[in-house]
Amino acid sequence: MKYFEKKKVDVPQSRSEKLLDGIGYSIFLGSILTLVFLWTSLPDQVPGHYNFAGQVTRWDSKGALLIIPFLGLLNGLVMQGLERFPEIYRYPERYNEENAPQFVLTTRQMMNRVKNILLVFFGLSIFQDLSLSLDWGFRLGAWDFPLLMLALALIFIIGFRSLKRIR
């Protein structure tokens, strides 16, 4: 399959992208604010690792809780960059001026969905760590990671199928 250079195509952000950004950023930023406000209330030892059954297998110092927000922020920045500059993607030979907006919108929406699902996952992970540390009872359980992987796989499957249909 041949690929070629393409110029920037401006396609306005869709309603669904704006809505998902609102949800993803709100949950992630809300979890970080909650972490900041509760920092002094946290015990010295907090959950550091979970097994596939969702049980804590290692406890760490509370400073380890800063890893998840850092990873979430890094994810958000990288995914936002991929979302903002879809012209860096390698599109197939059938990409042209007529179908460029469809390609750009479809790939950008894929990245938007991935970004926001990951932001929600990181946010819920922070809430879970806080909950277990403060004995609130909120727990994602054993299905959090498999459901995350399933959601990401579905986003890519649906997205690539949509890209294949663009002529």
C-alpha positions as CSV (number, residue, x, y, z in Angstrom):
1,M,0.0,0.0,0.0
2,K,1.4,3.4,-1.0
3,Y,1.4,6.4,1.3
4,F,2.2,10.0,0.7
5,E,2.5,13.4,2.3
6,K,-0.7,15.3,3.1
7,K,-1.5,18.9,4.0
8,K,-3.3,20.0,7.1
9,V,-7.1,19.7,6.8
10,D,-9.2,21.7,9.3
11,V,-12.2,19.8,10.5
12,P,-14.1,21.3,13.5
13,Q,-14.3,19.3,16.6
14,S,-17.5,17.3,16.8
15,R,-20.1,17.4,19.6
16,S,-19.1,13.9,20.7
17,E,-15.5,14.9,20.9
18,K,-16.3,17.9,23.0
19,L,-18.6,15.9,25.3
20,L,-16.0,13.1,25.8
21,D,-13.3,15.7,26.5
22,G,-15.6,17.2,29.1
23,I,-16.2,13.8,30.8
24,G,-12.6,12.6,30.5
25,Y,-10.9,15.8,31.7
26,S,-13.5,16.3,34.5
27,I,-13.0,12.9,36.0
28,F,-9.2,13.0,35.7
29,L,-8.9,16.5,37.1
30,G,-11.5,15.8,39.7
31,S,-9.4,12.8,40.9
32,I,-6.2,14.9,41.0
33,L,-8.0,17.7,43.0
34,T,-9.4,15.1,45.4
35,L,-5.9,13.6,45.8
36,V,-4.5,17.1,46.6
37,F,-7.2,17.9,49.1
38,L,-6.9,14.6,50.9
39,W,-3.1,14.3,50.8
40,T,-2.6,15.2,54.5
41,S,-5.4,12.7,55.5
42,L,-3.7,9.8,53.7
43,P,-1.9,7.1,55.7
44,D,1.8,6.5,55.2
45,Q,1.0,3.3,53.3
46,V,-1.3,3.2,50.3
47,P,-2.1,0.5,47.7
48,G,0.8,0.1,45.3
49,H,-0.2,-2.9,43.1
50,Y,-3.2,-5.0,42.4
51,N,-3.5,-8.6,41.2
52,F,-6.0,-9.6,38.4
53,A,-8.6,-10.3,41.1
54,G,-8.4,-6.6,42.1
55,Q,-6.8,-7.3,45.5
56,V,-3.9,-5.2,46.8
57,T,-0.7,-7.2,46.5
58,R,1.7,-4.4,47.6
59,W,1.5,-1.3,49.7
60,D,3.8,1.7,49.1
61,S,4.4,5.1,50.6
62,K,1.8,7.7,49.7
63,G,4.3,9.4,47.3
64,A,3.7,6.5,45.0
65,L,0.2,7.8,44.4
66,L,1.8,10.6,42.3
67,I,2.7,8.1,39.6
68,I,-0.8,7.6,38.3
69,P,-1.6,11.3,37.8
70,F,1.8,11.7,36.1
71,L,1.0,8.8,33.7
72,G,-2.5,10.1,33.1
73,L,-1.1,13.6,32.3
74,L,1.5,12.2,30.0
75,N,-1.1,10.1,28.3
76,G,-3.4,13.1,27.9
77,L,-0.6,15.2,26.4
78,V,0.5,12.6,23.9
79,M,-3.0,11.7,22.9
80,Q,-4.0,15.4,22.6
81,G,-1.0,15.8,20.3
82,L,-2.1,12.9,18.1
83,E,-5.6,14.2,18.1
84,R,-4.6,17.8,17.2
85,F,-2.2,16.8,14.3
86,P,-3.9,14.1,12.3
87,E,-1.8,15.0,9.3
88,I,1.1,13.1,10.8
89,Y,-0.8,9.8,10.3
90,R,0.0,7.6,7.3
91,Y,-3.2,7.4,5.2
92,P,-3.7,5.0,2.3
93,E,-3.3,5.9,-1.3
94,R,-7.0,6.6,-1.7
95,Y,-6.6,9.6,0.6
96,N,-7.4,12.8,-1.5
97,E,-8.8,16.3,-1.1
98,E,-12.3,15.1,-1.3
99,N,-12.1,12.4,1.4
100,A,-9.5,14.0,3.6
101,P,-12.0,15.5,6.0
102,Q,-13.5,12.1,6.6
103,F,-10.1,10.5,7.2
104,V,-9.1,13.4,9.6
105,L,-12.4,13.2,11.5
106,T,-12.4,9.4,11.9
107,T,-8.8,9.2,13.0
108,R,-9.1,12.2,15.3
109,Q,-12.3,10.7,16.9
110,M,-10.5,7.4,17.5
111,M,-7.7,9.2,19.3
112,N,-10.2,11.3,21.2
113,R,-12.0,8.2,22.4
114,V,-8.8,6.4,23.4
115,K,-7.5,9.5,25.3
116,N,-10.7,10.0,27.2
117,I,-11.2,6.3,28.1
118,L,-7.7,6.3,29.5
119,L,-8.2,9.6,31.4
120,V,-11.4,8.1,33.0
121,F,-9.4,4.9,33.8
122,F,-6.6,6.8,35.4
123,G,-9.0,9.0,37.3
124,L,-11.0,6.0,38.6
125,S,-7.7,4.4,39.6
126,I,-6.7,7.4,41.7
127,F,-10.2,7.3,43.3
128,Q,-9.8,3.6,44.0
129,D,-6.4,4.1,45.6
130,L,-7.8,7.0,47.8
131,S,-10.8,4.9,48.7
132,L,-8.8,1.9,49.8
133,S,-6.3,4.1,51.6
134,L,-9.1,5.9,53.6
135,D,-11.4,2.8,53.9
136,W,-14.3,4.2,51.8
137,G,-15.1,1.0,50.1
138,F,-14.9,2.1,46.4
139,R,-13.2,-0.6,44.4
140,L,-13.0,-1.2,40.7
141,G,-12.6,-4.9,41.1
142,A,-11.2,-7.5,38.9
143,W,-12.9,-6.4,35.7
144,D,-11.3,-2.9,35.3
145,F,-8.3,-3.9,33.3
146,P,-10.0,-6.4,31.0
147,L,-12.9,-4.0,30.3
148,L,-10.3,-1.2,29.5
149,M,-8.6,-3.5,27.0
150,L,-11.9,-4.5,25.5
151,A,-13.0,-0.9,25.2
152,L,-9.7,0.1,23.5
153,A,-9.8,-2.9,21.1
154,L,-13.4,-2.0,20.1
155,I,-12.5,1.6,19.5
156,F,-9.7,0.6,17.1
157,I,-11.7,-2.2,15.4
158,I,-14.7,0.2,14.8
159,G,-12.3,3.0,13.8
160,F,-10.3,1.0,11.3
161,R,-13.5,-0.5,9.8
162,S,-14.8,3.1,9.3
163,L,-11.5,4.1,7.7
164,K,-11.7,1.1,5.3
165,R,-15.2,2.3,4.1
166,I,-13.9,5.8,3.2
167,R,-13.5,6.0,-0.6
